[in-house]
Amino acid sequence: MKKLIDFDGLFDEKLAEYIRLHQDKYTEKQWENVIPKLYKQFGDTYVARAGATPRQYYAEMSDEELAETLERHYEEGVPVSDFLCREIEARGCSDALLRLLECREEEILTLAVNLAGSSEKAFPAYFRLLTSDVSADIKEAVCEQLKGGADGAKEQALALYEAGKEQEMMLEILSRCKQRDERIYRLLLNAFRTGDEIPMHASYLAAYGDERALPVLLEYIDRDDINFLEFREVKYAIEALGGEYTKPRDFTNDPYYQEILEQSQLPVDPDKRSDA
């Protein structure tokens, strides 16, 4: 096993010297563009301690060595360089990367999810994570990846929904499916009709894109007891599905409307108190 090398630390040393020598050459804004270019160049710079360039150093490792190296970086407190991450990512969703998805160290697990991306090879591990006791942040990251490949995740998401597990996340994933499926449409519509989270469930219908939901949305938005948050999200869903709602509504006394006004710190314009 190769030794761990803090390539980012080495780059920081070189960067500090470069800045000292060229501090008057660039403005602060220009430095924001220069530094990433210098880091990219550093990836192809021979480093004596490594006996290779940073990119070559990791390219010579096997998939398993890359995964083990990543774990050792966290265990020994050595910063993980982007060169290591990009090499793992370039290999695709390898078996070694799948092994990292079984890890319970949150930092490693978060990085492994980001590197595995929306590869269907990772989906079984992703669904295990969603139904385990990992943090909400991990579950959110996993959900985002499953949404990116929702059609491939559809059957397992449907199965878990029917089993009563993480149902809101399953609806969120299913709402991103591109292929039409009557089961999904019925679930999303039923969630909107019967659930409490109207804004969220309206957003799922908007994301799914089935215009058959328009009559239900139009009926709901016309209710007298609708609050401003619900109105705003349902109106967006209607427009996303190709519909239109133009009836003037006054939310001046709605607490959600008042809260949003206060947060925006904008003066109240009498001409804009109603939302059409």
Helices and strands as residue ranges (DSSP letters): H 7-22, H 28-42, H 54-59, H 63-75, H 82-90, H 95-100, H 106-116, G 120-122, H 123-130, H 136-148, H 150-162, H 167-174, H 182-194, H 198-208, G 211-213, H 214-221, H 228-240, E 249-250, H 255-264, G 270-272, E 274-275
